[in-house]
Structure formats: structure tokens, C-alpha cells
Amino acid sequence: MNVSGTLDGKTVIVRADLVGGLTPEFGRYLAGLATSGARVAVLAGYGSPQGDFNAALSLRRFVKPLKEASGVPVRFVAECVGGGAEAGLADTPFGTIALLENVRFHPDERRLSRAFAIRLSALGDYFSAPGELPEPAAAWIGELAAMLPAPETNLTEPA
């Protein structure tokens, strides 16, 4: 899957639902973004840590399945917002995937959704929330979608 050069050298933030597992369609979607030259930053929530770090709910366990589903190198970034996330993304080459740590570890994810979305928007050029999101979807997802454009691609977003 190739995308026109509009994503070359850009970062696409992709909201993922990892609870239901990684589908082949989602893997192909991420691979298509990466092979277009984009750096793909995958954001996801997992479990209910209530804003506290919980090693058992870390997304690090999804690095290998994400690499297998996409066929693209995946780098784990131990933070989801702020300086640590920015540095981790800066160290992630274009054409690859960065899996950011569980957004639910961040206390602002639920209570300050607009502020959280603003901080997330600093990480990328585009935002995509493909497929069905669990209900109720976090408010920051809508906020972030309003702040960053969706990538213009000829890829089909996974259902």
C-alpha cells in the first residue's frame, strides 16, 4: 500500500484499540502509513489504572504483536505525552512505528481531556482514529481529532 508523498517526513498519531487484539487490517493500515514515509505514533489505553502507572498494564507487551501485524519495526516509547514522548518520537525513524505508553497512566487522560489533547497534538502532524472505538470513547479523542487533520491517503481505514 502506497500513499502519495503527503506523509513523507510527517508524524501520524493513530488511536488504537488493543483490547480486542490487532487485526490484519489494522496492521496493513499502519504499514501503509509507515511505507509512505510517515512516522506512526500509536496511542492506546489499556485496563483501568486510574492515572497511575501499573507495570501489568504497560503497552510494552504489544511491541512484538504490532511488529508481526504490520511487518514494520516498532519502537516502544515509555511515555505518552510531554518531553519523554517527544524525545522518544524524535529517536524513532520515519517509516517506522512508535508505540507510546498507556494513555490511561496519565492523570489528565480522563479529567482534563482538552489539556491532554493539546499536549498530544504537539506530537504529530495528523491524527487518525480508525475503526470502531469502544463506548464511551475518551473525550480527548474527539478533541484531538478537532485539532489535527486526518491524513489524506488512498489507504482504507480498518473497520
Secondary structure, DSSP 4 states (H G I P E B T S, - for coil): ----GGGTT-EEEEE---TT---HHHHHHHHHHHHTT-EEEEE---S--TTS--GGG-GGGGHHHHHHHH-S-EEEES-SSHHHHHHHHHTSPTTSEEEEPPGGGSTHHHH-HHHHHHHHHTT-SEEE--SPPPSSPPHHHHHHHHHSPPP--SPPPP-
